[in-house]
Structures are given as C-alpha cells and as structure tokens.
Amino acid sequence: MPLPLLWMNTSFSRLTEQLIEQSSPAGVPKNDYLLSGHVACSKCGAPLVGTYLNHKYRYYRCRCNYPTAVSNPMCDAGYIRAEQIEKLVWQEVRKVIEHPRLIMAELEKRADASRQGNGHIQREIARI
C-alpha cells in the first residue's frame, strides 16, 4: 500500500529538521571544552584542545599529537579526561576567588619583577 504524499512530506520535513539540529558547522565543537587554548601541554607547551572519543567521552589532547597533511605528530602526550582536568582547574580558581590575598601577592610579585626589569632598562638607557 503506497503511503500518502502528505505523510511522506511531513516525515521528510521532520527528518531534515533533525539532521540540521544534529549537525554542526565544521570546526564548531559539539561539546563544551572550556579550557581549550587556555591550558598547555606539559611535554611540548602547545595548547590543549578538546576532542570527543567513541561518541561518549570528552578529552583534552595536545594540539601537536595528531598528524597533519604536511607533518607527522610532534608530541606523544596522552589524553586527559575533560571532567578530571576541568575539576582540578575549577578547584584552583575557587582557591583564588576565596582568598583574594593570593591575587594581591601575585600582583605585588609581578610589580616587583617589573620594577627590577625597569631598573635594567634605565641602566641601559643611561649607558647609551
């Protein structure tokens, strides 16, 4: 028995809507990776980026551990479970937020380093 044309059109419309909703533009992750580009690889210093394995697990990996069209992988760092690293980073952020004196200590340390660096610059200018 052939299906009514109206049913086929409605089903096709629903199907295309679902496909559009499920797809994402190239380069746009389907999952959130809050730390991508903000955390560095401990082996080579390149940024960590998010990746999705087995359609189930979120991980971060070194950007240099995948081959490209023009080069082989340059880093052999492993994968890090996204939940683990995000939890650790959040714990550190909370420490800073809950203890503002840590922020002040870091700012003072940087100001001292800057003043020492400026002294070196002033000596160089005087020498010239």
C-alpha positions as CSV (number, residue, x, y, z in Angstrom):
1,M,0.0,0.0,0.0
2,P,1.6,3.3,-1.0
3,L,1.9,6.0,1.7
4,P,0.0,9.2,1.4
5,L,2.1,12.0,-0.1
6,L,1.2,14.3,2.9
7,W,2.7,11.8,5.4
8,M,5.9,11.4,3.3
9,N,6.3,15.2,3.1
10,T,5.8,15.6,6.9
11,S,8.2,12.8,7.7
12,F,10.8,14.2,5.3
13,S,10.4,17.6,6.9
14,R,10.9,16.2,10.4
15,L,13.9,14.2,9.3
16,T,15.6,17.1,7.6
17,E,15.0,19.3,10.7
18,Q,16.5,16.6,13.0
19,L,19.5,16.3,10.7
20,I,20.1,20.1,10.7
21,E,19.8,20.2,14.5
22,Q,22.2,17.3,15.0
23,S,24.9,18.7,12.6
24,S,27.2,21.5,13.5
25,P,29.3,23.6,11.2
26,A,32.9,22.4,10.6
27,G,35.2,23.4,13.3
28,V,32.5,24.0,15.8
29,P,32.6,21.5,18.7
30,K,29.5,19.6,19.7
31,N,30.6,19.7,23.3
32,D,31.9,22.4,25.5
33,Y,35.7,22.5,26.1
34,L,36.1,25.4,28.5
35,L,39.9,25.0,28.7
36,S,40.7,24.7,25.0
37,G,43.6,27.1,24.3
38,H,43.9,28.1,27.9
39,V,45.9,25.0,29.2
40,A,49.3,23.9,27.8
41,C,50.8,20.5,27.2
42,S,53.3,19.6,29.9
43,K,55.5,17.9,27.3
44,C,55.8,20.5,24.5
45,G,53.9,23.6,25.6
46,A,51.4,23.6,22.8
47,P,47.7,24.3,23.6
48,L,45.4,21.5,24.7
49,V,42.2,21.2,22.6
50,G,39.0,19.3,23.2
51,T,38.2,16.0,21.5
52,Y,35.3,13.5,21.7
53,L,36.1,9.8,21.7
54,N,33.8,6.9,21.0
55,H,30.8,9.4,20.8
56,K,30.8,9.3,24.5
57,Y,33.9,10.6,26.3
58,R,35.3,14.2,26.4
59,Y,39.0,14.5,26.5
60,Y,41.7,17.2,26.1
61,R,44.7,16.4,23.9
62,C,47.9,18.2,22.8
63,R,47.3,20.0,19.5
64,C,50.6,18.6,18.3
65,N,49.9,14.9,18.8
66,Y,47.8,14.5,15.6
67,P,49.4,14.2,12.1
68,T,48.5,16.8,9.6
69,A,48.7,16.8,5.8
70,V,52.3,18.1,6.0
71,S,53.8,16.7,9.2
72,N,53.8,13.8,11.5
73,P,52.7,14.1,15.1
74,M,55.2,16.2,17.0
75,C,54.2,15.3,20.6
76,D,53.4,12.0,22.3
77,A,51.4,13.3,25.2
78,G,48.4,11.3,26.1
79,Y,44.7,12.2,26.5
80,I,43.3,13.8,29.7
81,R,39.7,13.2,30.7
82,A,37.9,16.5,30.4
83,E,36.0,16.1,33.7
84,Q,39.2,15.5,35.6
85,I,41.2,18.5,34.3
86,E,38.2,20.8,34.5
87,K,37.6,19.8,38.1
88,L,41.2,20.5,39.0
89,V,41.2,23.8,37.3
90,W,38.0,24.8,39.0
91,Q,39.4,23.9,42.4
92,E,42.3,26.2,41.8
93,V,40.1,29.0,40.6
94,R,38.0,28.7,43.7
95,K,41.1,28.9,45.9
96,V,42.0,32.2,44.3
97,I,38.4,33.6,44.5
98,E,38.0,32.6,48.1
99,H,41.4,34.0,49.1
100,P,41.9,37.4,47.4
101,R,45.2,37.8,49.2
102,L,46.6,35.3,46.7
103,I,45.7,37.8,43.9
104,M,47.4,40.6,45.7
105,A,50.5,38.6,46.4
106,E,50.8,37.7,42.7
107,L,50.2,41.4,41.7
108,E,52.9,42.5,44.1
109,K,55.3,39.9,42.8
110,R,54.7,41.0,39.2
111,A,55.1,44.7,40.1
112,D,58.4,43.9,41.8
113,A,59.6,42.0,38.8
114,S,58.5,44.8,36.6
115,R,60.4,47.4,38.7
116,Q,63.5,45.3,38.6
117,G,63.2,45.0,34.9
118,N,62.7,48.7,34.5
119,G,65.9,49.3,36.5
120,H,67.8,47.3,34.0
121,I,66.2,49.3,31.2
122,Q,67.1,52.6,32.9
123,R,70.7,51.5,33.3
124,E,70.9,50.6,29.6
125,I,69.5,54.0,28.6
126,A,72.0,55.8,30.9
127,R,74.8,53.7,29.4
128,I,73.8,54.7,25.8
